[in-house]
Amino acid sequence: MNKTRLEAFSDGVFAIVITLLVLDIRPDVPGGTGWTMFVHAGPKILIYALSFILVGLYWVSHHNMLQFVEHTDRLFLWLNLLLLLVVAFIPYPAALLSSTHADTGSLCIYVATLSLANILGAAVWFHATKGNRLVSSRIPADFVRFVYIIHLAPVGVYFLAGLLAWQLKGVSLFLVALVPAFYVLPNPFIERRVRAAHAAIKKTEPHGSEAR
């Protein structure tokens, strides 16, 4: 399978997952006014917004990662499918979180799912870059390590959020929300590294790299 088909399939899965997130928000105050029902759904809307941004973050990360992948192999396809399987599961723990008013169990399931998605993202990158298997041999080694950090650093935050979920639910949710804030807000630290990696490849490959 060429990279274009992989990207198209993955984009379709991400789009469906983001759409499914909103299905958990329903008017559920019998006889209430529109405003009353909207306010009552406030916590669900916040969890929807957080989950939407997180899934969007996984999509952006996946898109950026595939820019450096030149071709695919069988194991890469299956690792990518495993990543998509976990991402597609996110609407369920998100629904648990909103239905239980973010109880401890739901928070732990939520952050565990997010952690697994990050770990699988790192696994996809590892397979692609190990011995420059699926990427250009000219990709900077420090950038390869940097992408591992980008994928795995949130796992530590999610682990801490899971521990705090037992006593400090508000702090736990705040920590989870900090992760997309770091990546979504303008971040010269990340953008500079990505631009430098692209420049390094183009500098040594005058005609650019093409998917095989």
Buried (B, 14 or more C-beta within 10 A) or exposed (E): EEBEEBBEBBEEBBEEBBEBBBEBBEEEEEEEEEEEBBEEBEBBBBBBEBBBBBBBBBBEBBEBBBBBBBBBEEEBBEBBBBBBEBBBBBBBBBBBBBBEEBEBEBBBBBBBBBBBBBBBBBBBBBBBBEEBBBBBEBBBEEBBEBBBEBBBEBBEBBBBBBBBBEEEBEEBBEBBBEBBEBBEEEEEEBEEBBEBBBEBBEEEEEEEBEBE
